[in-house]
Amino acid sequence: MCSLVSNLNHNYIQTNGIKLHYVSQGEGSLMLMLHGFPEFWYSWRHQIVKFSENYCVVAPDLRGYNDSDKPQGKQCYQVTQLIQDIRGIITGLGYKKCILVGHDWGGALAWHFADQYPEMLDQLIVLNIPHPAKFSQGLFTPQQLMRSWYIFFFQIPYLPEFWCRWNDYQMIASAFTKMAIDSSAFSSRDIQAYREAAAKPGALTAAINYYRCIFRGLFNSQKSWRKIAVPTLMIWGENDTALGKELTYGTADYVENFTIKYIPNCSHWVQQEKPQLVNQYISDFLSC
């Protein structure tokens, strides 16, 4: 892997009955970074070193990904279980609170965690993932339904895993290089790291089971959400082909102290494609 991450600390933690792998660097207050699909801790490579100057930065492989445990059975990947994983990481590391940062699926879990355990958060930072209520609303529009085709495809048994593995995990590589506005943001080493993580036994089925578990709940636009009091920053790459920018509109209805930063000419992989700008926006938010 690249020199950015060659000196990180690799460890494991027991939480919620499973063992999760994580990398860490730095000392001080906890900054917990949650990755998305089809990634692993490595998607935060540009942020870990930067923010470890002032924080203890921890980036786990979520349940089912890379070097973390991969329990069998779709029910093991329900959001309620995933939220308890996060809670166990925070307390298991000896902290009562953290700054929670999440992208894609990690951001979805961060929203849910903020709803359930706001007292455990100092600040919340989400990247290219809408509030769950906004996403549910978006799925009732033709535009977002078309963008979310893969969620429906992932409900099929076995075929999605075969598709992801086909031609040496070409789908994994294309997810980054074809979606990115600036494909040079991903080196061949980066792509190989994602291929290798996806190829670990059980990893693909585990990752896809996240979508299989959440499917029915996605269309529940009537769920009651608490208004989040935790100061919240949303960063959004405007050229996200999977999630429309319009999903961000009205987020302030669900967050009391809300800041949003749009990044033009940038894809879904915002913290990897525009790392310096993302880091600057996060730094400015934390210093307020």
MARTORGU-964372 format. One line per 2 residues: their letters; for each residue x, y negated, z of N, C-alpha, C. Coordinates in Angstrom, 1 decimal, padded with zeros to 4 digits, always signed. Layout:
BEGIN
A	X Y Z X Y Z X Y Z  ...
***
This chain:
BEGIN
MC	+000.8 +001.2 +000.0 +000.0 +000.0 +000.0 +000.9 -001.2 +000.0  +000.3 -002.4 -000.2 +001.0 -003.6 -000.4 +001.7 -004.0 +000.9
SL	+002.7 -004.9 +000.7 +003.5 -005.4 +001.9 +002.7 -006.1 +002.9  +001.5 -006.7 +002.4 +000.7 -007.4 +003.4 +000.3 -006.6 +004.6
VS	+000.1 -005.3 +004.4 -000.4 -004.4 +005.4 +000.5 -003.4 +005.9  +001.8 -003.5 +005.6 +002.7 -002.4 +005.9 +003.1 -002.4 +007.4
NL	+002.9 -003.4 +008.1 +003.3 -003.4 +009.5 +002.1 -003.4 +010.5  +000.9 -003.0 +010.1 -000.2 -003.0 +010.9 -000.2 -001.8 +011.9
NH	-000.9 -002.0 +013.0 -001.0 -000.9 +014.0 -002.2 +000.0 +013.6  -002.0 +001.3 +013.5 -003.1 +002.2 +013.2 -003.4 +003.0 +014.4
NY	-004.7 +003.1 +014.8 -005.1 +003.8 +016.0 -006.5 +004.4 +015.7  -006.9 +005.1 +016.7 -008.3 +005.7 +016.7 -009.0 +005.4 +018.0
IQ	-010.3 +005.3 +017.9 -011.1 +005.0 +019.1 -012.3 +005.9 +019.1  -012.7 +006.4 +020.3 -013.9 +007.2 +020.5 -015.0 +006.2 +020.7
TN	-016.1 +006.4 +020.0 -017.3 +005.5 +020.2 -018.5 +006.3 +019.7  -019.5 +006.2 +020.5 -020.8 +006.8 +020.1 -020.7 +008.3 +019.7
GI	-019.8 +009.0 +020.3 -019.7 +010.4 +020.0 -018.8 +010.8 +018.8  -018.2 +009.8 +018.2 -017.3 +010.1 +017.0 -016.0 +009.3 +017.2
KL	-015.1 +009.6 +016.3 -013.7 +009.0 +016.4 -013.6 +008.1 +015.1  -013.3 +006.8 +015.3 -013.1 +005.9 +014.2 -011.6 +005.5 +014.1
HY	-011.1 +005.4 +012.9 -009.8 +004.9 +012.7 -009.9 +003.4 +012.5  -008.9 +002.7 +013.0 -008.9 +001.2 +012.8 -007.4 +000.7 +012.7
VS	-007.3 -000.4 +012.1 -006.0 -001.1 +012.1 -006.1 -002.4 +012.9  -005.0 -002.8 +013.5 -005.1 -004.0 +014.3 -003.8 -004.8 +014.3
QG	-003.9 -006.1 +014.6 -002.7 -006.9 +014.7 -003.1 -008.2 +015.5  -002.1 -008.6 +016.3 -002.3 -009.9 +017.0 -002.8 -009.6 +018.5
EG	-002.9 -010.8 +019.2 -003.4 -010.7 +020.6 -004.4 -011.8 +020.8  -005.2 -011.7 +021.9 -006.1 -012.7 +022.2 -007.6 -012.2 +022.1
SL	-008.5 -013.2 +021.8 -009.9 -012.8 +021.7 -010.0 -011.9 +020.5  -011.1 -011.1 +020.5 -011.3 -010.1 +019.5 -012.0 -010.6 +018.3
ML	-011.4 -010.4 +017.1 -012.1 -010.6 +015.8 -012.2 -009.3 +015.2  -013.5 -008.9 +015.0 -013.8 -007.5 +014.5 -014.3 -007.7 +013.1
ML	-013.6 -007.0 +012.1 -013.9 -007.1 +010.7 -014.5 -005.8 +010.1  -015.7 -005.9 +009.6 -016.4 -004.7 +009.1 -016.5 -004.8 +007.5
HG	-016.0 -003.7 +006.9 -016.0 -003.7 +005.4 -017.3 -003.2 +004.8  -017.3 -003.2 +003.5 -018.5 -002.7 +002.8 -018.3 -001.5 +001.9
FP	-019.2 -001.3 +001.0 -019.1 -000.1 +000.1 -018.5 -000.6 -001.3  -017.6 +000.1 -001.9 -017.0 +001.4 -001.5 -015.6 +001.1 -001.0
EF	-015.5 +000.5 +000.1 -014.2 +000.0 +000.6 -013.7 +000.7 +001.9  -012.8 +000.2 +002.6 -012.4 +000.6 +003.9 -011.7 -000.6 +004.6
WY	-011.0 -000.4 +005.6 -010.4 -001.5 +006.3 -009.5 -002.4 +005.4  -009.0 -001.8 +004.3 -008.0 -002.4 +003.4 -008.6 -003.7 +002.7
SW	-010.0 -003.8 +002.7 -010.6 -004.9 +002.0 -010.3 -006.2 +002.8  -009.8 -006.1 +004.0 -009.5 -007.3 +004.8 -008.0 -007.6 +004.8
RH	-007.2 -007.0 +003.9 -005.8 -007.2 +004.0 -005.3 -008.6 +003.9  -006.1 -009.5 +003.3 -005.7 -010.9 +003.2 -006.1 -011.7 +004.4
QI	-006.9 -011.1 +005.2 -007.4 -011.9 +006.4 -006.7 -011.4 +007.7  -006.4 -010.1 +007.8 -005.9 -009.6 +009.0 -004.6 -010.3 +009.5
VK	-003.7 -010.4 +008.6 -002.4 -011.1 +008.9 -002.6 -012.6 +009.3  -003.5 -013.2 +008.5 -003.7 -014.7 +008.7 -004.3 -014.9 +010.1
FS	-005.3 -014.2 +010.4 -006.0 -014.5 +011.7 -005.4 -013.8 +012.9  -004.5 -012.9 +012.7 -003.8 -012.3 +013.8 -002.8 -013.3 +014.5
EN	-002.6 -014.4 +013.9 -001.8 -015.5 +014.5 -002.5 -016.0 +015.7  -003.8 -015.9 +015.8 -004.6 -016.5 +016.9 -005.5 -015.5 +017.6
YC	-005.7 -014.4 +017.0 -006.7 -013.4 +017.5 -006.1 -012.0 +017.5  -006.8 -011.2 +018.3 -006.6 -009.7 +018.1 -007.6 -009.3 +017.0
VV	-007.0 -009.1 +015.8 -007.9 -008.7 +014.7 -007.9 -007.2 +014.6  -009.1 -006.7 +014.5 -009.4 -005.2 +014.4 -010.3 -005.0 +013.2
AP	-009.8 -004.1 +012.3 -010.6 -003.7 +011.1 -010.7 -002.2 +011.1  -011.9 -001.7 +011.5 -012.1 -000.3 +011.5 -012.5 +000.3 +010.1
DL	-012.3 +001.6 +009.9 -013.0 +002.3 +008.8 -014.3 +002.6 +009.4  -015.4 +002.2 +008.8 -016.7 +002.5 +009.3 -017.0 +004.0 +009.3
RG	-017.9 +004.5 +010.1 -018.3 +005.9 +010.2 -018.4 +006.4 +008.7  -017.7 +007.5 +008.5 -017.8 +008.2 +007.2 -016.8 +007.8 +006.1
YN	-016.1 +006.7 +006.4 -015.1 +006.1 +005.4 -013.7 +006.5 +005.8  -012.9 +006.7 +004.8 -011.4 +006.8 +004.8 -011.0 +007.8 +006.0
DS	-010.4 +007.3 +007.0 -009.9 +008.2 +008.1 -010.7 +008.3 +009.3  -011.9 +007.7 +009.3 -012.9 +007.9 +010.4 -013.7 +009.2 +010.2
DK	-014.3 +009.6 +011.3 -015.1 +010.9 +011.3 -016.2 +010.7 +010.3  -016.6 +011.8 +009.7 -017.7 +011.9 +008.7 -018.7 +012.9 +009.1
PQ	-019.5 +012.6 +010.1 -020.5 +013.6 +010.6 -021.5 +013.9 +009.4  -021.9 +015.2 +009.4 -022.8 +015.7 +008.3 -024.2 +015.4 +008.7
GK	-025.0 +015.2 +007.6 -026.4 +014.9 +007.8 -026.8 +013.5 +007.6  -027.8 +013.2 +006.8 -028.2 +011.9 +006.4 -028.5 +011.1 +007.7
QC	-029.1 +011.7 +008.7 -029.6 +011.0 +009.8 -028.5 +010.4 +010.6  -027.3 +010.9 +010.4 -026.1 +010.3 +011.2 -025.7 +008.9 +010.7
YQ	-026.3 +008.4 +009.7 -025.9 +007.1 +009.1 -027.1 +006.1 +009.2  -028.0 +006.3 +010.1 -029.0 +005.3 +010.4 -028.4 +004.1 +011.0
VT	-029.0 +002.9 +010.7 -028.4 +001.7 +011.2 -028.4 +001.7 +012.7  -029.3 +002.3 +013.4 -029.3 +002.4 +014.9 -028.0 +003.0 +015.4
QL	-027.5 +004.1 +014.7 -026.3 +004.7 +015.0 -025.1 +003.8 +014.7  -025.1 +003.2 +013.6 -024.0 +002.4 +013.2 -023.8 +001.2 +014.1
IQ	-024.9 +000.6 +014.6 -024.8 -000.5 +015.5 -024.2 +000.0 +016.8  -024.5 +001.2 +017.3 -023.9 +001.7 +018.5 -022.4 +001.9 +018.3
DI	-022.0 +002.3 +017.1 -020.5 +002.4 +016.8 -019.8 +001.1 +017.1  -020.4 +000.0 +016.6 -019.8 -001.3 +016.7 -019.7 -001.7 +018.2
RG	-020.8 -001.5 +018.9 -020.9 -001.8 +020.3 -019.8 -001.1 +021.1  -019.6 +000.2 +020.7 -018.6 +001.0 +021.4 -017.2 +000.6 +021.0
II	-017.0 +000.1 +019.9 -015.6 -000.4 +019.5 -015.3 -001.6 +020.4  -016.2 -002.5 +020.5 -016.0 -003.7 +021.3 -015.7 -003.4 +022.8
TG	-016.5 -002.6 +023.4 -016.3 -002.2 +024.8 -015.2 -001.3 +025.0  -015.0 -000.4 +024.0 -013.8 +000.5 +024.1 -012.5 -000.1 +024.0
LG	-012.4 -001.2 +023.4 -011.2 -002.0 +023.3 -011.0 -002.9 +024.5  -011.9 -002.9 +025.4 -011.8 -003.7 +026.6 -012.4 -005.1 +026.6
YK	-013.2 -005.4 +025.6 -013.8 -006.7 +025.4 -015.3 -006.7 +025.7  -015.8 -007.9 +026.1 -017.3 -008.0 +026.3 -017.9 -008.7 +025.1
KC	-017.1 -009.5 +024.3 -017.6 -010.2 +023.2 -016.6 -010.2 +022.1  -017.0 -010.7 +020.9 -016.1 -010.8 +019.8 -016.6 -011.8 +018.8
IL	-015.7 -012.2 +017.9 -016.1 -012.8 +016.6 -016.3 -011.7 +015.6  -017.5 -011.6 +015.1 -017.9 -010.5 +014.2 -017.9 -011.0 +012.8
VG	-017.1 -010.3 +011.9 -017.0 -010.7 +010.5 -017.4 -009.5 +009.7  -018.3 -009.7 +008.7 -018.8 -008.5 +007.9 -019.0 -008.9 +006.5
HD	-018.7 -008.0 +005.6 -018.9 -008.1 +004.1 -019.7 -007.0 +003.6  -020.7 -007.3 +002.7 -021.5 -006.2 +002.1 -022.1 -005.4 +003.2
WG	-022.0 -004.0 +003.2 -022.6 -003.2 +004.3 -022.1 -003.6 +005.7  -020.9 -004.0 +005.8 -020.4 -004.5 +007.1 -021.1 -005.7 +007.5
GA	-021.5 -006.6 +006.6 -022.2 -007.8 +006.9 -023.7 -007.5 +007.3  -024.3 -006.5 +006.6 -025.6 -006.0 +007.0 -025.6 -005.5 +008.4
LA	-024.6 -004.8 +008.8 -024.5 -004.3 +010.2 -024.3 -005.4 +011.1  -023.5 -006.4 +010.7 -023.3 -007.6 +011.5 -024.6 -008.4 +011.8
WH	-025.5 -008.5 +010.8 -026.8 -009.1 +011.0 -027.6 -008.4 +012.0  -027.7 -007.1 +011.8 -028.4 -006.2 +012.8 -027.9 -006.3 +014.2
FA	-026.5 -006.3 +014.3 -025.9 -006.4 +015.6 -026.2 -007.7 +016.3  -026.2 -008.8 +015.5 -026.5 -010.1 +016.1 -027.9 -010.2 +016.6
DQ	-028.8 -009.4 +015.9 -030.2 -009.4 +016.3 -030.4 -008.6 +017.6  -029.6 -007.5 +017.8 -029.8 -006.6 +018.9 -028.9 -007.0 +020.1
YP	-027.7 -007.5 +019.8 -026.7 -007.8 +020.9 -026.1 -009.2 +020.7  -026.9 -010.3 +020.7 -026.3 -011.6 +020.5 -025.4 -012.0 +021.7
EM	-025.6 -011.5 +022.8 -024.8 -011.8 +024.0 -023.3 -011.3 +023.8  -023.1 -010.4 +022.9 -021.8 -009.8 +022.6 -021.0 -010.5 +021.5
LD	-021.6 -011.6 +021.0 -020.9 -012.4 +019.9 -020.6 -013.8 +020.3  -019.5 -014.2 +020.0 -019.1 -015.7 +020.1 -019.5 -016.4 +018.8
QL	-019.2 -015.8 +017.6 -019.5 -016.3 +016.3 -019.8 -015.2 +015.4  -020.5 -015.5 +014.4 -020.9 -014.5 +013.3 -020.5 -015.0 +012.0
IV	-019.8 -014.2 +011.2 -019.4 -014.6 +009.8 -019.8 -013.5 +008.9  -020.6 -013.8 +007.9 -021.0 -012.8 +006.9 -020.6 -013.3 +005.5
LN	-020.2 -012.3 +004.7 -019.8 -012.6 +003.3 -020.6 -011.8 +002.3  -021.2 -012.5 +001.4 -022.0 -011.9 +000.3 -022.9 -010.8 +000.7
IP	-023.6 -011.1 +001.7 -024.7 -010.2 +002.2 -025.8 -011.1 +002.8  -027.0 -011.0 +002.3 -028.1 -011.9 +002.9 -028.6 -011.3 +004.2
HP	-029.3 -012.2 +004.9 -030.0 -011.7 +006.1 -031.0 -010.6 +005.6  -031.1 -009.5 +006.4 -032.0 -008.4 +006.0 -033.4 -008.8 +005.6
AK	-033.9 -009.8 +006.3 -035.3 -010.3 +005.9 -035.3 -010.9 +004.5  -034.2 -011.6 +004.2 -034.2 -012.2 +002.8 -034.0 -011.2 +001.8
FS	-033.2 -010.1 +002.1 -033.0 -009.1 +001.1 -034.3 -008.3 +000.8  -035.1 -008.0 +001.9 -036.3 -007.3 +001.8 -037.3 -008.2 +000.9
QG	-037.3 -009.5 +001.1 -038.1 -010.3 +000.3 -037.7 -010.3 -001.2  -036.4 -010.3 -001.3 -035.8 -010.3 -002.7 -036.2 -009.1 -003.5
LF	-036.3 -007.9 -002.8 -036.6 -006.7 -003.5 -038.1 -006.7 -004.1  -038.8 -007.7 -003.7 -040.2 -007.8 -004.3 -040.1 -008.7 -005.6
TP	-038.9 -009.1 -006.0 -038.8 -009.9 -007.3 -038.1 -009.0 -008.3  -038.5 -009.2 -009.6 -037.9 -008.4 -010.7 -036.4 -008.5 -010.8
QQ	-035.9 -009.8 -010.5 -034.5 -010.0 -010.7 -033.6 -009.2 -009.8  -034.0 -009.2 -008.5 -033.2 -008.5 -007.5 -033.4 -007.0 -007.6
LM	-034.6 -006.5 -008.0 -034.9 -005.1 -008.2 -033.9 -004.6 -009.3  -033.7 -005.4 -010.4 -032.8 -004.9 -011.4 -031.4 -004.9 -010.9
RS	-031.0 -005.9 -010.1 -029.6 -005.9 -009.6 -029.4 -004.8 -008.6  -030.4 -004.3 -008.0 -030.3 -003.3 -007.0 -030.6 -001.9 -007.5
WY	-030.4 -001.7 -008.8 -030.7 -000.3 -009.4 -030.0 +000.8 -008.7  -028.7 +000.5 -008.3 -027.9 +001.6 -007.8 -028.4 +002.1 -006.5
IF	-029.2 +001.3 -005.7 -029.8 +001.8 -004.4 -030.8 +002.9 -004.7  -031.6 +002.7 -005.8 -032.5 +003.7 -006.2 -031.8 +005.0 -006.7
FF	-030.8 +004.8 -007.5 -030.0 +005.9 -008.0 -029.4 +006.7 -006.9  -028.9 +006.0 -005.8 -028.3 +006.7 -004.7 -029.2 +007.6 -003.9
QI	-030.5 +007.5 -004.2 -031.5 +008.4 -003.5 -031.5 +009.8 -004.1  -030.9 +010.0 -005.3 -030.9 +011.3 -005.9 -029.9 +012.2 -005.2
PY	-030.2 +013.4 -004.9 -029.2 +014.3 -004.3 -028.1 +014.6 -005.3  -026.8 +014.7 -004.9 -025.7 +015.2 -005.6 -025.2 +014.4 -006.8
LP	-026.1 +013.9 -007.6 -025.7 +013.3 -008.8 -024.9 +012.0 -008.6  -025.2 +011.2 -007.6 -024.4 +010.0 -007.4 -023.0 +010.3 -007.0
EF	-022.8 +011.4 -006.2 -021.4 +011.8 -005.8 -020.6 +012.2 -007.1  -021.3 +013.0 -007.9 -020.7 +013.4 -009.2 -020.3 +012.3 -010.0
WC	-021.2 +011.3 -010.1 -020.9 +010.1 -011.0 -019.7 +009.3 -010.4  -019.6 +009.2 -009.1 -018.5 +008.4 -008.5 -017.2 +009.2 -008.7
RW	-017.2 +010.5 -008.7 -016.0 +011.3 -008.8 -015.5 +011.4 -010.3  -016.4 +011.2 -011.2 -016.1 +011.4 -012.6 -014.9 +010.6 -013.1
ND	-014.1 +011.3 -013.9 -013.0 +010.6 -014.6 -012.0 +010.0 -013.6  -011.6 +010.7 -012.6 -010.7 +010.2 -011.5 -011.3 +009.0 -010.8
YQ	-012.5 +009.1 -010.4 -013.1 +008.0 -009.6 -013.2 +006.7 -010.4  -013.5 +006.8 -011.7 -013.5 +005.6 -012.5 -014.6 +004.6 -012.0
MI	-015.7 +005.1 -011.5 -016.7 +004.2 -011.0 -016.2 +003.3 -009.8  -015.3 +003.9 -009.0 -014.8 +003.1 -007.9 -013.9 +002.0 -008.4
AS	-013.0 +002.4 -009.4 -012.1 +001.4 -010.0 -013.0 +000.3 -010.7  -014.0 +000.7 -011.4 -014.8 -000.3 -012.2 -015.6 -001.2 -011.3
AF	-016.0 -000.7 -010.1 -016.7 -001.5 -009.2 -016.0 -002.8 -008.8  -014.6 -002.7 -008.8 -013.8 -003.9 -008.5 -013.4 -004.6 -009.7
TK	-012.8 -003.9 -010.7 -012.3 -004.6 -011.8 -013.3 -005.2 -012.8  -014.5 -004.5 -012.9 -015.5 -005.0 -013.8 -016.4 -006.0 -013.2
MA	-016.6 -006.0 -011.9 -017.4 -007.0 -011.2 -016.7 -008.3 -011.0  -015.4 -008.2 -010.8 -014.6 -009.3 -010.4 -014.5 -010.3 -011.6
ID	-014.6 -011.6 -011.3 -014.3 -012.7 -012.2 -012.9 -012.7 -012.6  -012.0 -012.6 -011.6 -010.6 -012.5 -011.8 -010.1 -011.1 -011.4
SS	-010.0 -010.2 -012.4 -009.7 -008.8 -012.1 -008.2 -008.7 -011.6  -007.4 -009.7 -011.9 -006.0 -009.7 -011.4 -005.9 -009.7 -009.9
AF	-007.0 -010.0 -009.2 -007.0 -010.0 -007.8 -006.8 -008.6 -007.2  -007.0 -007.6 -008.1 -006.9 -006.2 -007.7 -005.7 -005.6 -008.5
SS	-004.6 -005.3 -007.8 -003.5 -004.6 -008.4 -003.8 -003.1 -008.6  -003.0 -002.5 -009.4 -003.2 -001.0 -009.5 -003.0 -000.3 -008.2
RD	-002.2 -000.8 -007.3 -002.0 -000.2 -006.0 -003.3 -000.4 -005.2  -003.9 -001.5 -005.3 -005.2 -001.7 -004.6 -006.3 -000.7 -005.0
IQ	-006.4 -000.6 -006.3 -007.4 +000.3 -006.9 -007.1 +001.7 -006.5  -005.8 +002.1 -006.5 -005.5 +003.5 -006.1 -005.8 +003.7 -004.6
AY	-005.6 +002.7 -003.8 -006.0 +002.8 -002.4 -007.4 +003.1 -002.2  -008.3 +002.5 -003.0 -009.7 +002.7 -002.9 -010.1 +004.1 -003.5
RE	-009.4 +004.5 -004.5 -009.7 +005.8 -005.1 -009.4 +006.9 -004.0  -008.2 +006.7 -003.4 -007.8 +007.8 -002.4 -008.7 +007.8 -001.2
AA	-009.2 +006.7 -000.8 -010.1 +006.7 +000.4 -011.4 +007.3 +000.0  -011.9 +007.1 -001.2 -013.2 +007.7 -001.6 -013.0 +009.2 -001.9
AK	-011.8 +009.6 -002.2 -011.6 +011.0 -002.5 -011.4 +011.9 -001.3  -011.4 +011.3 -000.1 -011.2 +012.1 +001.1 -012.5 +013.0 +001.4
PG	-012.3 +014.2 +001.8 -013.5 +015.1 +001.9 -014.6 +014.5 +002.7  -015.8 +014.5 +002.1 -017.0 +014.0 +002.8 -017.2 +012.5 +002.7
AL	-016.2 +011.8 +002.2 -016.3 +010.3 +002.3 -017.4 +009.8 +001.4  -017.5 +010.3 +000.1 -018.5 +009.8 -000.8 -019.9 +010.0 -000.3
TA	-020.2 +011.2 +000.1 -021.6 +011.5 +000.6 -021.9 +010.7 +001.8  -020.9 +010.5 +002.7 -021.2 +009.7 +003.9 -021.5 +008.3 +003.5
AI	-020.7 +007.7 +002.6 -021.0 +006.3 +002.1 -022.3 +006.1 +001.5  -022.7 +007.1 +000.6 -024.0 +007.0 -000.1 -025.1 +007.3 +000.9
NY	-024.9 +008.0 +002.0 -025.9 +008.3 +002.9 -026.4 +007.0 +003.6  -025.5 +006.0 +003.7 -025.9 +004.7 +004.2 -027.2 +004.2 +003.5
YR	-027.1 +004.3 +002.1 -028.2 +003.8 +001.3 -029.4 +004.7 +001.4  -029.2 +006.0 +001.5 -030.3 +007.0 +001.7 -031.0 +006.8 +003.0
CI	-030.3 +006.4 +004.0 -031.0 +006.2 +005.3 -031.8 +004.9 +005.3  -031.3 +003.8 +004.7 -031.9 +002.5 +004.8 -033.0 +002.3 +003.8
FR	-033.2 +003.2 +002.9 -034.1 +002.9 +001.7 -035.5 +002.5 +002.1  -036.2 +003.3 +002.9 -037.6 +003.0 +003.3 -037.7 +001.6 +004.0
GL	-036.7 +001.4 +004.9 -036.8 +000.1 +005.7 -036.5 -001.1 +004.9  -035.9 -001.0 +003.7 -035.6 -002.1 +002.9 -036.9 -002.9 +002.4
FN	-038.0 -002.2 +002.3 -039.2 -002.8 +001.8 -040.2 -003.2 +002.9  -039.6 -003.2 +004.2 -040.4 -003.6 +005.3 -040.2 -005.1 +005.5
SQ	-040.9 -006.0 +004.8 -040.7 -007.4 +004.9 -041.5 -008.0 +006.1  -042.2 -007.1 +006.9 -043.0 -007.6 +008.0 -042.2 -007.4 +009.3
KS	-041.0 -006.8 +009.3 -040.3 -006.6 +010.5 -040.0 -007.9 +011.2  -040.1 -007.9 +012.5 -039.9 -009.2 +013.3 -038.4 -009.3 +013.6
WR	-037.9 -010.5 +013.3 -036.5 -010.7 +013.6 -036.4 -011.9 +014.6  -035.5 -011.8 +015.5 -035.2 -012.9 +016.4 -034.4 -013.9 +015.7
KI	-034.6 -015.2 +016.0 -033.8 -016.2 +015.4 -032.5 -016.2 +016.1  -031.4 -016.1 +015.3 -030.1 -015.9 +015.9 -029.5 -017.3 +016.4
AV	-029.1 -017.3 +017.6 -028.6 -018.5 +018.2 -027.1 -018.6 +018.1  -026.4 -017.5 +017.7 -025.0 -017.4 +017.6 -024.6 -018.3 +016.4
PT	-023.6 -019.2 +016.5 -023.1 -020.0 +015.4 -022.7 -019.0 +014.3  -023.2 -019.3 +013.1 -023.1 -018.3 +012.0 -022.6 -019.0 +010.7
LM	-021.6 -018.4 +010.1 -021.1 -018.9 +008.8 -021.4 -017.8 +007.7  -021.9 -018.3 +006.6 -022.1 -017.4 +005.5 -021.2 -017.9 +004.3
IW	-020.4 -017.0 +003.7 -019.6 -017.4 +002.6 -020.1 -016.6 +001.4  -020.3 -017.2 +000.3 -021.0 -016.5 -000.9 -020.3 -016.8 -002.2
GE	-019.7 -015.7 -002.8 -019.2 -015.8 -004.2 -020.4 -015.9 -005.1  -020.5 -017.0 -005.9 -021.7 -017.3 -006.6 -022.0 -016.3 -007.8
ND	-020.9 -015.6 -008.3 -021.1 -014.7 -009.4 -021.3 -013.3 -009.0  -022.0 -013.0 -008.0 -022.3 -011.7 -007.5 -023.3 -011.0 -008.4
TA	-022.9 -010.0 -009.0 -023.9 -009.3 -010.0 -024.8 -008.4 -009.2  -024.6 -008.1 -008.0 -025.4 -007.2 -007.2 -026.4 -007.9 -006.3
LG	-026.1 -009.1 -005.9 -026.9 -009.9 -005.0 -027.0 -011.3 -005.5  -028.2 -011.7 -005.8 -028.4 -013.1 -006.4 -028.3 -014.2 -005.3
KE	-027.7 -015.3 -005.8 -027.5 -016.4 -004.9 -028.8 -016.9 -004.2  -029.9 -016.7 -004.9 -031.2 -017.1 -004.3 -031.6 -016.4 -003.0
LT	-030.9 -015.3 -002.7 -031.1 -014.6 -001.5 -030.6 -015.3 -000.3  -029.8 -016.3 -000.5 -029.2 -017.1 +000.6 -030.2 -018.3 +001.0
YG	-031.1 -018.6 +000.1 -032.0 -019.7 +000.3 -032.9 -019.4 +001.5  -033.1 -020.3 +002.4 -034.0 -020.1 +003.5 -033.4 -019.3 +004.7
TA	-032.1 -019.0 +004.6 -031.5 -018.3 +005.7 -031.5 -019.0 +007.0  -031.5 -020.4 +007.0 -031.6 -021.2 +008.2 -032.9 -020.9 +009.0
DY	-033.9 -020.3 +008.3 -035.1 -020.0 +009.0 -034.9 -018.9 +010.1  -033.8 -018.1 +009.9 -033.4 -017.0 +010.8 -032.2 -017.3 +011.7
VE	-031.6 -018.4 +011.5 -030.4 -018.8 +012.3 -030.4 -020.2 +012.7  -030.2 -020.4 +014.0 -030.3 -021.8 +014.5 -029.2 -022.7 +014.1
NF	-028.0 -022.1 +014.2 -026.7 -022.9 +013.9 -026.1 -022.3 +012.7  -026.4 -022.7 +011.5 -026.1 -022.0 +010.2 -025.3 -022.9 +009.3
TI	-024.2 -022.4 +008.8 -023.3 -023.0 +007.8 -023.1 -022.1 +006.6  -023.2 -022.7 +005.4 -023.0 -021.8 +004.2 -022.0 -022.5 +003.3
KY	-021.1 -021.7 +002.8 -020.1 -022.2 +001.8 -020.2 -021.3 +000.6  -020.5 -021.9 -000.5 -020.6 -021.2 -001.8 -019.2 -021.4 -002.5
IP	-018.8 -020.3 -003.2 -017.5 -020.3 -003.9 -017.9 -020.0 -005.4  -017.7 -021.0 -006.3 -018.0 -020.7 -007.7 -016.9 -019.9 -008.3
NC	-017.3 -019.3 -009.5 -016.3 -018.5 -010.3 -015.7 -017.4 -009.4  -016.6 -016.7 -008.6 -016.1 -015.7 -007.7 -017.2 -014.6 -007.6
SH	-016.8 -013.4 -007.5 -017.7 -012.2 -007.5 -018.1 -011.8 -006.1  -018.7 -010.7 -006.0 -019.1 -010.0 -004.7 -017.9 -009.8 -003.8
WV	-016.7 -009.6 -004.4 -015.6 -009.2 -003.6 -014.8 -010.5 -003.1  -015.6 -011.4 -002.5 -015.2 -012.8 -002.3 -013.9 -012.9 -001.5
QQ	-013.7 -012.1 -000.4 -012.5 -012.3 +000.5 -011.3 -011.7 -000.2  -011.5 -010.9 -001.2 -010.3 -010.4 -001.9 -010.0 -011.2 -003.2
EK	-011.0 -011.7 -003.8 -010.8 -012.5 -005.0 -010.4 -014.0 -004.8  -010.9 -014.5 -003.7 -010.5 -015.9 -003.3 -010.1 -016.0 -001.8
PQ	-009.0 -015.2 -001.5 -008.7 -015.1 -000.1 -008.2 -016.4 +000.6  -007.5 -017.2 -000.1 -007.1 -018.5 +000.5 -008.2 -019.4 +000.9
LV	-009.2 -019.5 +000.0 -010.4 -020.3 +000.2 -011.2 -019.7 +001.3  -011.4 -018.4 +001.3 -012.2 -017.8 +002.3 -011.6 -018.0 +003.7
NQ	-010.2 -017.8 +003.7 -009.5 -018.0 +005.0 -009.6 -019.4 +005.5  -009.6 -020.4 +004.6 -009.7 -021.8 +005.0 -011.1 -022.1 +005.6
YI	-012.2 -021.5 +004.9 -013.5 -021.8 +005.4 -013.7 -021.1 +006.8  -013.2 -019.9 +006.9 -013.3 -019.3 +008.3 -012.5 -020.1 +009.3
SD	-011.3 -020.5 +009.0 -010.5 -021.3 +009.9 -011.2 -022.6 +010.3  -011.8 -023.3 +009.4 -012.5 -024.5 +009.7 -013.7 -024.2 +010.6
FL	-014.4 -023.2 +010.3 -015.6 -022.8 +011.1 -015.2 -022.5 +012.5  -014.1 -021.7 +012.7 -013.7 -021.3 +014.0 -013.2 -022.5 +014.9
SC	-012.7 -023.5 +014.2 -012.1 -024.6 +014.9 -013.1 -025.7 +015.2  -014.4 -025.5 +014.8 -015.4 -026.5 +015.1 -015.8 -026.5 +016.6
***
